[in-house]
Amino acid sequence: MLVTLFRFLSIFPLSVLHFAGSSLGWMVYLLSASYRRRMQENMARAGVSGHLHAAVREAGKNILELPFIWCARPERVLRTASVENWALVQAALDAKKGVIFLTPHLGCFEIVAQFIATRTKLTVLYRPPRKDALKPLIEGARARDNLLLAAANLSGVRMMAKALKKGEPIGLLPDQVPQEGEGVWADFFGKQAYTMTLSAKLHSMTGAPIILTYAERLPLGRGYVVRFVPFEEELGSDATQQATAINRAMEKLIAQTPAQYFWSYNRYKKPDGVDGPESSNNGNNSNNGNNSDDGNNTASTQEQA
């Protein structure tokens, strides 16, 4: 049923879907107190509350553009995307050490992998959906020519390490909350967030350069600009320093277009089995978020990693 609905919606022009998405964004914001509260709190913490109204609209566009991105013909989707700074990527590819693309929940992050896969083979880490009914939609839509999916488990990690060793690029969502044992607590907009360590580990193992990327959503449904940005932070020597450096890079990237970050995502939740940040930071940070995903079911259908 959901696949049929998405295929039907994919027929409409992107401008129509974005217009309807703006209304959907306001509807969800006004009807869900938990969604509204999380968005307001996260934006206030980052100091970007002035972008709240735009962020509400952009969040709705994020949802209704998915049928187009996932189910429309690939050539139709890619006609909506232009690129900035591909020379940075090409230079890294030519070095044949692999590339680690880090794509936060910013703009239309789903189109980034599709765009890269038109120019080079790409393996992306994703978390399989919990509901079986979503698998045909999410996995079928994401698997395209030259685009391989690696499940977020040991087998998937080995698949990504193998790709890097062959000089091929991989992609991850660095602001995706990892599972127990897969992350550390690190500062993100002034609050401790459980942050994945995988990207830094893969960088250390292979020497593959890190490149930041996101697709800025243009107004009036005019498409997207896929941007590539060099990673310029010092990673440091331990996992916490590395996670903090990556979070800092994400903060700078988000500042480029703050209204298009997915502020309703429960970035500060504490995964099951993970001690709170107060345990790992000697009691310096007692506010560690909660373990609920209420008001964020939609976001879980979009996660790559």
C-alpha positions in Angstrom: 0.0 0.0 0.0 2.8 2.4 1.0 4.8 1.6 -2.1 1.8 2.2 -4.3 1.1 5.6 -2.6 4.8 6.6 -3.1 4.7 5.6 -6.8 1.6 7.6 -7.3 3.0 10.7 -5.6 6.2 10.4 -7.6 4.3 11.4 -10.7 3.8 14.9 -9.5 6.4 17.7 -10.2 8.8 18.4 -7.4 7.4 21.9 -7.1 4.0 20.5 -6.3 5.3 18.1 -3.7 7.3 20.9 -2.0 4.3 23.2 -2.0 2.2 20.5 -0.4 5.1 19.5 1.9 5.2 23.0 3.4 1.6 22.6 4.5 2.3 19.1 5.8 5.1 20.5 7.8 2.9 23.0 9.6 0.2 20.4 10.1 2.6 18.0 11.9 4.1 20.8 13.9 0.7 22.0 15.1 -0.8 18.6 15.8 2.2 16.9 17.6 3.3 18.5 20.9 6.3 16.2 21.2 7.4 17.0 17.6 7.0 20.7 18.2 8.8 20.7 21.6 11.8 18.8 20.2 12.2 21.0 17.2 11.9 24.2 19.4 14.4 22.9 22.0 17.0 21.7 19.4 16.9 24.9 17.5 17.1 27.0 20.6 20.1 25.0 21.8 21.8 25.6 18.4 20.9 29.3 18.5 18.9 29.3 15.3 15.3 29.8 16.6 14.9 32.6 14.1 14.7 30.0 11.4 11.9 28.1 13.0 9.1 28.9 10.6 11.3 28.0 7.6 12.4 24.8 9.3 8.8 23.7 9.8 8.2 24.1 6.1 11.5 22.5 5.1 10.7 19.5 7.3 7.5 18.9 5.5 9.2 19.2 2.1 11.7 16.6 3.3 8.9 14.1 3.7 6.9 14.7 0.5 10.0 14.8 -1.7 10.8 11.2 -0.8 8.3 9.7 -3.2 10.0 11.7 -6.0 13.5 10.9 -4.9 12.9 7.2 -4.3 10.3 6.3 -6.9 10.6 8.6 -9.9 12.9 7.6 -12.8 16.5 8.1 -11.8 17.2 10.4 -14.8 14.2 12.6 -13.9 15.4 12.8 -10.3 19.0 13.7 -11.2 17.9 16.4 -13.6 16.9 18.4 -10.5 20.5 18.3 -9.1 23.5 20.5 -9.8 26.9 20.1 -8.2 29.4 22.3 -6.5 33.1 21.5 -5.9 33.1 18.0 -7.5 36.8 18.7 -8.2 37.5 18.0 -4.5 35.9 14.6 -4.9 37.6 13.7 -8.1 41.0 14.5 -6.7 40.3 12.2 -3.8 39.1 9.4 -6.1 42.2 9.8 -8.3 44.3 9.1 -5.2 42.7 5.7 -5.0 42.6 5.6 -1.2 38.8 5.6 -1.1 36.6 8.4 0.2 34.4 8.6 3.3 31.4 10.8 2.6 29.7 12.2 5.7 26.2 13.4 5.0 24.1 14.8 8.0 20.4 15.1 8.1 20.6 18.3 6.2 18.7 19.3 3.1 17.8 16.4 0.8 20.3 13.9 2.0 18.7 11.1 0.1 19.7 12.5 -3.3 23.3 12.8 -2.4 24.1 9.1 -2.7 22.2 8.8 -6.0 24.2 11.7 -7.4 27.5 10.3 -6.4 26.6 6.9 -7.8 26.2 8.4 -11.2 29.9 9.1 -11.2 31.5 6.3 -9.2 30.5 3.2 -7.4 29.3 3.9 -3.8 28.6 1.8 -0.8 26.3 3.4 1.9 25.6 2.3 5.4 22.0 2.0 6.4 19.8 0.7 9.1 17.2 -1.9 7.9 13.7 -0.8 8.8 12.1 -2.4 11.8 8.8 -3.0 10.0 8.9 -5.6 7.2 6.3 -3.6 5.2 8.8 -0.7 4.8 11.6 -2.9 3.4 10.4 -3.0 -0.3 10.0 0.7 -0.3 13.2 1.8 1.5 15.6 -0.9 0.3 14.2 -1.1 -3.2 14.2 2.6 -3.7 17.8 3.1 -2.5 19.4 0.3 -4.4 20.3 1.7 -7.7 23.0 1.1 -10.3 26.4 1.7 -8.8 24.8 2.2 -5.4 25.3 -0.6 -2.9 23.6 -0.9 0.5 25.6 -2.1 3.6 23.5 -3.0 6.6 24.5 -1.4 9.9 26.0 -4.6 11.4 29.4 -6.3 11.4 28.9 -7.7 7.9 28.1 -4.2 6.6 31.1 -2.7 8.3 33.4 -5.3 6.6 31.7 -4.5 3.3 32.6 -0.8 3.7 36.1 -1.5 4.8 36.6 -3.7 1.8 35.3 -1.0 -0.5 37.7 1.6 0.9 40.7 -0.8 0.6 39.7 -1.1 -3.1 39.8 2.7 -3.4 36.0 3.0 -3.6 34.0 5.6 -1.7 31.5 5.0 1.1 28.8 7.1 2.7 27.5 7.5 6.3 25.1 9.7 8.2 27.4 10.9 11.1 24.6 12.4 13.1 22.6 9.1 13.2 22.4 7.8 16.8 24.3 4.5 16.9 23.5 1.4 18.9 25.2 0.3 22.1 28.9 0.0 21.8 29.1 1.8 18.5 29.5 5.4 19.8 30.7 7.7 22.5 29.2 10.8 24.1 30.4 14.0 22.5 29.3 17.6 22.4 26.8 18.6 19.7 25.5 22.2 20.0 26.4 22.4 23.6 24.8 19.1 24.8 26.2 15.6 25.0 25.0 13.4 22.1 25.8 9.7 21.6 27.9 9.8 18.4 29.1 7.1 16.1 32.8 6.3 16.0 32.8 4.2 12.8 33.8 6.9 10.3 36.9 7.9 12.3 37.8 4.3 12.7 37.6 3.6 9.0 39.6 6.7 8.3 42.3 5.5 10.7 42.3 2.0 9.3 42.5 3.0 5.6 43.8 6.5 5.4 40.7 7.4 3.2 40.0 11.1 3.2 36.8 12.5 4.8 34.6 14.7 2.7 31.4 16.4 3.9 28.4 16.6 1.6 24.8 17.8 1.6 22.2 18.8 -1.0 20.7 22.2 -0.4 17.0 22.4 -1.3 16.3 25.3 -3.6 13.1 27.4 -3.3 10.0 26.9 -5.4 10.8 23.2 -6.2 13.7 24.2 -8.4 15.8 21.3 -7.3 19.0 20.8 -5.3 22.6 21.9 -5.2 24.8 18.9 -4.1 27.8 20.5 -2.3 31.1 18.9 -1.3 33.1 20.4 1.5 36.6 19.5 2.8 36.8 18.1 6.3 39.2 20.5 8.1 38.9 19.5 11.8 41.7 17.8 13.8 40.4 14.4 14.6 42.6 13.8 17.7 43.9 10.5 19.1 40.9 9.0 21.0 37.3 8.2 20.1 35.8 11.1 22.1 38.1 13.7 20.5 37.3 12.2 17.1 33.5 12.2 17.6 33.7 15.8 19.0 35.6 16.9 15.9 33.1 15.3 13.5 30.2 16.9 15.5 31.9 20.3 15.2 32.2 19.8 11.5 28.5 19.0 11.3 27.7 22.2 13.2 29.6 24.3 10.7 27.9 22.5 7.8 24.4 23.0 9.3 25.2 26.7 9.8 25.3 27.0 6.0 21.5 26.4 5.8 20.1 25.9 9.3 16.4 25.8 8.2 17.1 22.6 6.3 18.4 20.5 9.2 16.1 17.8 10.5 15.6 19.5 13.9 12.8 17.2 15.0 15.2 14.2 15.0 15.8 12.8 18.5 19.6 13.4 18.3 20.1 13.4 22.1 18.4 10.1 22.9 20.1 7.5 25.0 20.2 4.1 23.3 19.2 1.0 25.3 22.1 -0.4 27.3 24.2 2.7 27.0 25.3 4.6 30.2 24.4 8.2 30.2 27.0 10.9 29.5 27.3 11.7 33.2 29.0 8.2 33.6 31.5 8.8 30.9 32.2 12.4 31.8 32.6 12.2 35.5 29.2 13.6 36.3 29.8 16.8 34.2 26.8 16.3 32.0 23.6 15.0 33.6 21.1 15.9 30.8 21.3 13.1 28.3 18.0 13.2 26.5 15.4 10.5 26.7 15.1 7.1 25.1 11.8 7.8 23.3 11.2 8.1 19.6 7.7 9.7 19.9 7.0 12.2 17.2 9.9 10.9 15.1 8.6 7.9 13.3 9.0 9.5 9.9 12.6 10.3 10.4 13.4 6.6 11.0 12.3 5.7 7.5 15.0 8.0 6.1 18.1 6.9 7.9 21.0 5.6 5.9 23.1 4.5 8.8 
